[in-house]
Amino acid sequence: MLKLAFVFCFAYIGIASAEVVYTPTELQRVRERAIPAIQSVMRQDIVPRLPTQFRDRASRVQLKFPERGPGPMSFYAAPARQEIFLPLTSLRFYDDIATLHAWFEARNCPQEYIQTYLAALLRAGEDLPAPLVAFGLDRDKLFADSYTYDLSGKIFSSGVQFLLAHELGHVLLDHRTGIGGEESQRQEAEADAFALDHFARLGGNPMGIFWYYQAAWWHDPASEKGRRENTHPVSADRIRAMAARLRESPGEFAHGEVNPAREAELISQLGMMTAEFANLIDDDSFLSRIAPAMFNDFPLSNLRLSCPH
């Protein structure tokens, strides 16, 4: 589909108190490779496919690429200023997570270790190195594996497209910032639907959203308290609504793919996975039960041995 990832609105979901550090060389690589690609996606893939009434205004929205944001995955928008922010550190972090998932899938390694890392960093706020460093893996060596390279690119690129379309929805729908509760959830649902509408026009698989939500949830669990108080909780209702659309109309997101029938089948499976995830996180006791078990069965001390080169 492409080769090229939820903190929303200017009142972002701050995905972690822990800080992930990348070298100047690594961030420069993001500047040189990711920024032109993302700008091209916005200019060529998103804006021209918008409904006519939105195109002129969307073409004036500015993409900002600060070096870092409030957290490892802090992507956000300032609707009143018509700006979308994609910090370099956040882009690299999400790319690393996509690469990890693809490598573990290629090697049939236990992906629970990735969740242990995310829980420790995003939920417990532990001081951990960047994902690939924590697992003792070299990015260039992983990309020598064609399956890993292809799958990680699809996860990251579709995630970036969903992110851009979602944030653009906040801007074009004139959403307010600094709100919470039901009004916030309504805006988030509208922006989710706006992003899925883009993928339907594109005819592309929005597979990256599953891995993004899975990571974001560790910081912002969809508890009853979160639904009442958080400005942008990763709520089960939002995820369930997206899952339903993927399951009910998979062909809507496959007509632009090389093999639409095969892709529609994969999208239907993605919808089922997403629905199962929504059901799990709708259980307020799930977080307190699953995290201790993960740290015991898939400990941080074994990250480097979990899926070596």
N, C-alpha and C positions, 0 to 999 in steps of 0.2 A: 504493500500500500504506500508506505512512505519510507524514508530512511532518515531518519533523523537520529509535567510531566504533569490538599484542599486548604488551604488558608484562603479565605475569600474576603472580598471587599477590603476597605482600608482598615477596618477593625478585624484583623487577621486572626486565624487560629494559630497561635504561637506554638509550633510543634516542638517544643523541648526547651528545657533550661540548659541542657548540656550543649556545648559548642563543639562542632566538628571542624577540624583544621585541615586545610589543603595548602600545598606549597604554592608559591607564586607561579611556578612553571605549570602546575596543574590548572590553576585558574586562568592563566594565559591561553592554555589550550582550549578552555571553554569559550573564551572570548573569540578566538580565531575560528573555531569550528561550529559551535552551537549557535552563537548570536546570528551570523548570517543565515543559517538554516531556519531558525525560528522566525526571523524577520521575513524570509521568503514564504514560509508557511502562512504567516498572517496576511501577507500582501497577495499571494497567488492562490492559496487554497481556501482561506476563510472569508475574507472580505468579498471577493467576487461571487461567492455562493450565498451570501446573505439575502434575505428579502430586500427588494428594491428600496424600501423606505429607510433601511438602516445603512446602506452602503456608503453614502457620502460622509455621514458622521463617523462611521467605523474607520474610514480611511484616515481620519484625523487623530485617532487614538494613538498615544505614544507608548512604545514599549521601553521600559527602563531596566537596566541591568546593573544594579549596584553590586559591589563585591560580595556582600553578605546581608542577610536579613535577620529578623529576630530569632530564627531557629533554622535547623537543617532543611526544612521543607516549607519555608515561609513564602509562598507565592500569594500575591494579593493585588487588589486594585484600589484606586482612588477615583470613584465614579465622578465626583464633582469636577475633578481636574482632567478627566478622560485619560488616565494613565494606568498602565498595568506594569507591575514590578515582578521581575524574575531574577532574583539574586544568583550570582555565579555559583556560590557555594551550594545553594539549594539545587540548582540544575545538576551539578556534579554529584551531589549526594543521591538524587533520584536516579541518575544514570548508573551509579554504582549499585544501587539496590536492584535495578533492572538486570544488570550484568550478573549479580549474584544469583538471582532467581533463574536466569537462563543457564548459567553454569551448573547449578545444582540439578536442574531438570535434565541437562545433557548427560550428567554423570550419575543420575538416579541417586543423589545424596539426600539425606533427611533435611528438608527445608525448615523444619522446626528450629534449627539452629539460627536461621535468619530471623525468625520471630523472637528468639531469645535475645539476640543482639538488639533488635528494635525495642523490645520491652525494656531492656536495661537502659538504653540510651534515651528513648522518648518518654517512657513512663516513670522509670526510677531516677532518671537524670544522672546516670553514672558517667564518669569521664572516660570515654572510649575513643579510640582512633577512628579514622574514616573506615567505611565498611570493608573495602578490599584489603586495607592494611590490617584490620582486626582479624580477617580470615587468612592472612598471609598469602594473598593472591596478587598476581601481577596482571594488570589490565591488558597489556599488549599480548601476553601469552594466552590469556583466556580468549581473546578475539581471534587467535589463530585457529580456534575451533569454529568451523563455519556455522554449526547449529547455534552455538552460544552467541556469535556475532549477529546472526539473523534475528533470533528471538529477542535478544536484549534490545536491538534496534526497534523492533515492533512495539515492545512494551513501552520504551521511552518515548518514541515518536507519537504513538497514539495518546499517551498520557499528556504530552505537551500540547497536542491539538485540543484535547478535552479541556485542559487547564486554560488555554487561551480563549476558547469559545465560552467557557463558563465565566471567566472574568470579564470578557467582552459583553456577555449577557448582563452582568451587573451594571456595566457602564450604560449600555444602550437602553436598558429598562429603567434607568434612573433610580436605582436602588439606594436606600439610605444606609448610612453607617452608624455604628455605635448603638445598635438595637439588639434585643434579645428575645427569647421566648417564641411565641407563635409567629410573630411578624418576621423574625429572622428566618425561621424555618420556611415560611412562605417564599421569601426572597430566594433562599437557597434552592428550594424545589424549582422555582422558575428558572434560575440560572442553570441547574442541572438539565432541565428540559430543553433550554436554549442550546446547550452544548450537544445534547443527543440529536436535536434537530439538525445541527451542522453535520454530524456524522451520517445522518440519514440522507442529506443532500449529497454528501461526498460518496456515500455508498461504501464506507470503510468500517472496519472492526475497531471499536473503542476499547480494546482489550486492556490497555494500560491503566484504566480507571480502577480495575479490581485490585491490582497491587498497590496503587496509591492509597485507596481507602483502607486497605489492610494495614498499611504502615501508619497512616494518619490516626487511625482509631486508637493506637496504643497511647497516644497523648491525650486524646479527647474522647474517652469512651462514652457510648450512648446510654448512659444511665438515666434514670428518671430525673435525678437532680440535674444532670447535664441538659436534658431537654427543657427544663424550666429556667436554668440560669445562664448557660453558656450562650455566647452570641452566635456561634456556628458549630454546634456539636455534630459529630459524624453520626447522625441518628439512623437507627434501623429503618425508619419510615422512608427516609430519602434513598437509602440503598435499595430497599425493597421496591420502590417505585421504578428505579432504573432497571432493576432485575426483571421486573414484570414486562417492561417494554422490550428488553432484549429477548426474553423468552417468547413473547407473543408475536413479535414481528422481526425475526432474525434476518429475513431477506431484505428488510429495509436498510440494513447496515452491511450488505454484502454485494450489492449490484455493481459496485465499482472495483471489486476484487478480481483477480485473474481467474479464480475458480469460484464463482458465486455460490454454487450448491454446496461445495465443501466448506466454504467460509460461513455460510448460514448455519451449518451444523455445528461448527465451532462456536459461533455466537450464541446459539441456543444452549450449548454446554456452559458457556461463560455466564449466561443468565441464571442457570441453575446453581452454579458455584456462588454467584453473587447473592442469590436468594438464601442459600444455606448460611452464608456469612451474616446476612441481616438477621436471620433467626437466632444465630448464636449470640450476637451482641445485644439482642433485645432482652437477653436474660441478665438482669443486673448482677447476679452472683457469678457470672461467667468469668469476669476478670479476676476476681479474688480466688477462684478455683484453678484457673488455667495457668496463671503466671508462676505460682510456686512449683507446680508440676513441671513446667518447662525448664525452670532454672535447675531443677533436680535431675531431670532426665536428659536435658540437652544443655549442659553447663557452659558458661562463658569460657572456662578454662580449656575447653575442647574445640573452640572455634577453628583453630588452625589445623586441626586434624579431621574436621568434619567433611571436607571435600577438597583435598589437596590437588595440586597439578598432577 
